[in-house]
Amino acid sequence: MTFKTLAAAGCAAAISVSAAGVAVAQAPAPAQTNVPQVIHGPPIAGLCVVSVDAAILNSAVGKNANMRLQQIAQQVQAELSGEQAAIENDDKQLSAQRATLDQNTFEQRAAALQVRANALQRKAELRRRELEATQQKVRQRLGQEVEPLLQQVYQSKQCSVLLDGSVVFANPAMDVTGQLVTSLNAKVTQFPIERERLDQAAPAAPAAARK
């Protein structure tokens, strides 16, 4: 590796945008095996439980949103990995040519490579923030879709209390998660998702405002 060109370890760390980490909701813990079947007491009138995260993950719109977010993350990964590979290839070529180049030429080329590596690190950080902003926007949209349906399910089941996500055990007769999934599937199955762009310049202020 030439000069201090690339700072490759830091560059690679910035580029590692993992599609596996993309999710619109937290997946429920996997079911444990060899656990005795739970015997429930009678359902409590007016008390309902729901897992909004599980409802979203199991709905068509949640699955499609997760798939689209993973596609976007993979596109970002490919973009950054391609640029990194090009820089590393040029770095290897420069290292091979070092013996035939005068010191000034070598240092100029090494400095140019360092500029490209620094720019790539900044881009990787920008893409990371864009992915986070995209996920947040998707979560907000899903929340907007779910909220009125949750109210409808609450009223249709004549619930007096609705608990979300913090219940360890509950009689299935009190669980309205399945109804929420059904209602969500009937309402929406997908919506357009594009990566948020944080590098676009803000529009210029009107002339009158600059005076």
C-alpha positions, 0 to 999 in steps of 0.5 A: 500500500502506497504512502498513507493512501486509502487508509483501507481499514477505515474505508472498508468499515465505512463501506460495510452497509449491511442489507441484513440489518435493514428492517422496518420493525423488530422481528419477534424472538424465535420460538423456543423448542421443548418448552411445555405448552402454556395453559392459559386462564380464561380471557379477561373481558375488555383486555386485548393484546397486540404486537404491532411490529409482528403485524407489520412484519407479517403483512404484505406491505411490511414484507414488501417494504423490507424487500425494497429496503434491502434492495436499496441497501444492496445497491448502495453496497455495490456502488461503494464496493465498486469505487473501493475496488477501483481505488485499491486497483489503482493503488496496487498499480502505483505501488508496482510503478514506484521504482520507475517513478520520481519521488514528486510524481509518485507523491502527487499520484499517491495524494490524488488516490488519498483524495479519492479514498477520503471522498469515498469515506465521506460518501459511505457515511452519507449513504449510511445516513440516507439509508437510516433516513429512508428506513425512518420514512418507511416506518412513519408511513407504516405507522400512519397506515396502522394507526387507524386500523388499530383503532378500528380493531380495538373498537370492533373487539370492544377492548377496554385496554390494549397492550402492545408488545410488552406481554410475555403470555396472554390467552390467544383469545385476547390477541388481536394481532391477526386481525390487524394483519388482515386489516392491513393487507386489505388496506395496502400491500405496497407503496413506492420507496426510494432512497432519501437524498441528503446530498442535494443542494438546498434551493437558493433563497429568493432575491428579495430575501437576500437583500 
